[in-house]
Amino acid sequence: MKRIGMLTSGGDCQALNAAMRGVGKTLFQSGEEVEIYGFLDGYKGLIYGDFKMLNHSDFSGILTKGGTILGTSRTPFKQIREPDEKGNDKVECMKQTYYKLKLDCLVILGGNGTHKTANLLREEGLNVITLPKTIDNDLWGTDMTFGFQSAVNIATECIDCIHTTASSHGRVFIVEVMGHKVGYLTLNAGMAGGADIILIPEIPYDLNKVIAKIEERSKNGSHFTILAVAEGAISKEDAKLSKKEYKEKMKNYKYPSVSYEIAARITEKTGQEVRVTVPGHTQRGGSPCPYDRVFASRLGSEAGKLILKGEYGFMVGYKNREIVKVPLEDVAGKLKMVAPDAAIVKEAKMLGISFGD
């Protein structure tokens, strides 16, 4: 008898259900006797022993379903060692739940913070296998995360829609794409949507160069400009500040987000009308695209295979077009950033796209 715990943690995204389905179907098809315990609302379910048993039918009809059938929540890693409001040790509670249910393994689906906690549980002696979920594609040890391509599709469609109204009215439009620390989503959606300027966290921008690109387009007969701006885009001036100085500055920040500040400053310096569109959480929602359905299914299936072989302590990742197992300790706490000199950035610049640098 194999007893498997499963949970989804952090922000939701497309293909979480597809990935869990891949694990579940692989285990049930194996011929081994299996029990799957689905913990509700992320690590909270594991902490407080809140779960439901998952059978064959629970994995039927969820391949195309967005979100997560188990629910999710954020349990910040920096607070994981702090007692809860009742004084309970959260890590000890998770271990007690694991041992009480006599689990053979925990399957954990999540992003960067989720993997830190997963690795902590591995260090505490629990058998863990993880799957790489995030629309940001910023997990170390894998070339791709599920949810990313679906989010790129949605953000790209938003930029596509903005093109028609921007060209009709001859305006500057900013589309703010998710990504606080890493710019893969903005970079890919910006290129796919034909953005003229792409601003990402890894490449601090100079507003004067952004304006120069807008003016260059006007001189060449293009009376509109589209900017794809990551949530975490930062100016060169702000990038020079210490963390403490930047935090102090943000206490008095008067804009809803960086995109609105950039819009206001462009209008102030050029007199041009600028409009901001924020697709927000739509980028996380809806049905997963075909790529993510296949990709998440493959990852889930490989996770099931590792469980059947008794190989634990790995994230199932994707490197050089192959599914691979990556030691959890190599993944936890590391972010995969866009290198400013990456080939894709150089190619975008050759296409005439400005990064404001």
ZAPA-761746 format. One record per residue (C-alpha): x, y, z. Coordinates in steps of 0.2 Angstrom, whole numbers, padded with zeros to 4 digits, always signed. Layout:
N
XYZ ...
# end
This chain:
357
+0000+0000+0000 +0007+0017-0005 +0000+0032+0005 +0003+0048-0004 -0001+0066+0002 -0004+0080-0011 -0005+0099-0010 -0004+0115-0020 +0003+0130-0012 +0006+0148-0016 -0003+0158-0030 -0014+0147-0041 -0011+0145-0060 -0017+0135-0075 -0013+0116-0076 -0011+0113-0057 -0026+0101-0059 -0018+0093-0075 -0002+0090-0065 -0011+0082-0051 -0021+0071-0063 -0005+0065-0071 +0001+0059-0053 -0015+0052-0049 -0018+0042-0065 -0001+0036-0065 -0002+0029-0048 -0019+0021-0050 -0014+0014-0067 +0001+0005-0059 -0008-0009-0052 -0002-0005-0034 -0014-0002-0020 -0014+0017-0017 -0022+0030-0006 -0020+0048-0010 -0024+0061+0003 -0027+0079-0004 -0023+0092+0009 -0034+0108+0007 -0028+0125+0005 -0009+0122+0004 +0002+0119+0018 -0012+0125+0030 -0021+0108+0026 -0005+0099+0031 -0002+0109+0047 -0020+0106+0053 -0024+0089+0046 -0037+0096+0034 -0038+0084+0020 -0050+0073+0009 -0047+0056+0001 -0045+0057-0018 -0050+0042-0029 -0051+0038-0047 -0066+0049-0051 -0058+0065-0043 -0045+0065-0057 -0058+0063-0070 -0063+0079-0080 -0050+0091-0073 -0037+0091-0087 -0044+0107-0094 -0050+0115-0077 -0040+0130-0071 -0036+0134-0053 -0034+0119-0041 -0047+0107-0034 -0038+0106-0017 -0038+0125-0015 -0022+0135-0011 -0015+0148+0001 +0002+0157+0004 +0012+0151+0019 +0027+0162+0018 +0043+0153+0021 +0051+0166+0032 +0036+0164+0044 +0036+0145+0044 +0046+0143+0060 +0035+0155+0069 +0022+0148+0080 +0004+0150+0074 -0009+0161+0083 -0012+0146+0095 +0006+0144+0098 +0008+0128+0088 +0025+0124+0079 +0019+0123+0061 +0034+0112+0055 +0031+0100+0070 +0012+0100+0065 +0016+0095+0047 +0027+0081+0053 +0014+0075+0065 +0001+0075+0051 +0013+0065+0039 +0017+0052+0052 -0001+0050+0059 -0007+0046+0041 +0008+0035+0038 +0012+0043+0022 +0025+0037+0011 +0028+0053+0002 +0021+0071+0000 +0019+0078-0018 +0020+0097-0017 +0015+0108-0032 +0021+0126-0031 +0034+0140-0034 +0049+0147-0026 +0043+0149-0008 +0034+0133-0009 +0050+0124-0013 +0059+0132+0001 +0046+0124+0013 +0047+0108+0004 +0065+0107+0005 +0064+0111+0024 +0052+0096+0026 +0064+0085+0016 +0078+0091+0029 +0066+0086+0043 +0066+0068+0036 +0050+0068+0026 +0049+0060+0008 +0045+0074-0004 +0043+0076-0023 +0039+0093-0030 +0032+0099-0047 +0037+0116-0054 +0022+0128-0054 +0023+0147-0058 +0017+0159-0071 +0034+0168-0069 +0045+0153-0075 +0058+0158-0062 +0061+0142-0053 +0079+0136-0053 +0083+0119-0061 +0070+0119-0074 +0069+0127-0091 +0050+0128-0090 +0036+0129-0077 +0018+0124-0080 +0007+0139-0080 +0019+0150-0089 +0014+0147-0107 -0004+0149-0103 +0000+0166-0094 +0010+0171-0109 -0005+0167-0120 -0016+0178-0110 -0004+0193-0108 -0001+0192-0127 -0019+0192-0131 -0021+0208-0120 -0007+0216-0130 -0015+0211-0146 -0031+0219-0141 -0022+0235-0136 -0014+0236-0153 -0030+0241-0162 -0036+0254-0150 -0018+0261-0148 -0017+0263-0167 -0034+0270-0169 -0031+0284-0156 -0013+0287-0159 -0009+0285-0141 +0005+0277-0130 -0002+0262-0121 +0006+0252-0106 +0001+0234-0103 +0007+0229-0085 +0011+0211-0085 +0014+0201-0069 +0031+0198-0062 +0038+0207-0047 +0056+0200-0047 +0058+0191-0064 +0053+0196-0082 +0051+0180-0092 +0032+0183-0093 +0034+0201-0099 +0048+0198-0111 +0039+0183-0120 +0022+0191-0120 +0030+0208-0126 +0039+0200-0140 +0024+0189-0145 +0013+0204-0144 +0024+0216-0154 +0027+0228-0140 +0039+0242-0144 +0047+0244-0127 +0049+0230-0114 +0053+0234-0096 +0058+0220-0084 +0066+0220-0067 +0082+0213-0072 +0086+0228-0084 +0084+0245-0075 +0076+0258-0087 +0081+0276-0090 +0065+0285-0093 +0074+0297-0106 +0078+0282-0117 +0060+0276-0115 +0054+0293-0121 +0067+0293-0135 +0060+0277-0142 +0043+0284-0142 +0049+0300-0151 +0059+0290-0163 +0043+0280-0168 +0033+0296-0170 +0047+0303-0182 +0046+0287-0192 +0027+0289-0194 +0021+0277-0180 +0009+0287-0170 +0007+0275-0156 +0018+0265-0145 +0015+0250-0134 +0025+0246-0118 +0025+0229-0110 +0030+0233-0092 +0033+0220-0078 +0026+0224-0061 +0043+0224-0054 +0051+0235-0067 +0063+0248-0059 +0071+0264-0065 +0090+0265-0064 +0089+0278-0051 +0079+0267-0039 +0090+0252-0043 +0105+0262-0035 +0095+0264-0019 +0099+0252-0004 +0084+0241+0001 +0081+0252+0016 +0081+0268+0005 +0070+0260-0007 +0058+0254+0006 +0057+0272+0013 +0053+0279-0004 +0039+0267-0007 +0031+0272+0010 +0026+0289+0001 +0023+0281-0016 +0007+0289-0024 +0005+0278-0039 -0005+0262-0039 +0010+0253-0048 +0025+0257-0058 +0016+0258-0074 +0005+0273-0068 +0021+0282-0063 +0029+0279-0080 +0013+0285-0088 +0012+0300-0078 +0031+0305-0081 +0029+0302-0100 +0014+0313-0101 +0023+0326-0090 +0038+0326-0102 +0030+0324-0119 +0012+0330-0117 +0006+0313-0125 -0009+0304-0119 -0004+0288-0110 -0016+0274-0105 -0013+0259-0093 -0020+0242-0095 -0018+0229-0081 -0024+0212-0085 -0019+0207-0067 -0025+0190-0061 -0033+0185-0078 -0015+0180-0082 -0017+0166-0069 -0035+0161-0073 -0045+0151-0086 -0041+0134-0094 -0023+0129-0097 -0017+0130-0115 -0013+0114-0124 +0005+0115-0121 +0003+0116-0102 -0010+0102-0102 +0003+0091-0110 +0018+0097-0101 +0010+0096-0083 +0003+0079-0088 +0021+0073-0092 +0028+0080-0076 +0014+0072-0065 +0017+0056-0074 +0036+0056-0070 +0032+0061-0052 +0021+0046-0051 +0035+0035-0058 +0047+0042-0045 +0035+0037-0031 +0033+0020-0037 +0052+0018-0038 +0054+0025-0020 +0065+0040-0026 +0062+0055-0016 +0069+0072-0013 +0068+0078-0030 +0059+0091-0041 +0053+0085-0057 +0059+0098-0070 +0063+0100-0088 +0080+0103-0095 +0086+0103-0113 +0069+0096-0119 +0069+0081-0107 +0060+0078-0091 +0073+0077-0077 +0074+0075-0058 +0083+0089-0049 +0088+0087-0031 +0077+0099-0020 +0092+0106-0011 +0098+0113-0028 +0082+0121-0031 +0076+0129-0015 +0080+0147-0012 +0086+0151-0030 +0078+0162-0043 +0081+0159-0061 +0082+0177-0068 +0083+0184-0086 +0101+0188-0090 +0102+0206-0097 +0114+0198-0110 +0103+0183-0114 +0101+0178-0132 +0083+0182-0132 +0086+0200-0125 +0099+0203-0139 +0087+0196-0152 +0073+0207-0146 +0085+0222-0147 +0090+0217-0165 +0071+0218-0169 +0071+0236-0163 +0063+0233-0146 +0069+0245-0132 +0073+0239-0115 +0076+0257-0109 +0094+0254-0105 
# end
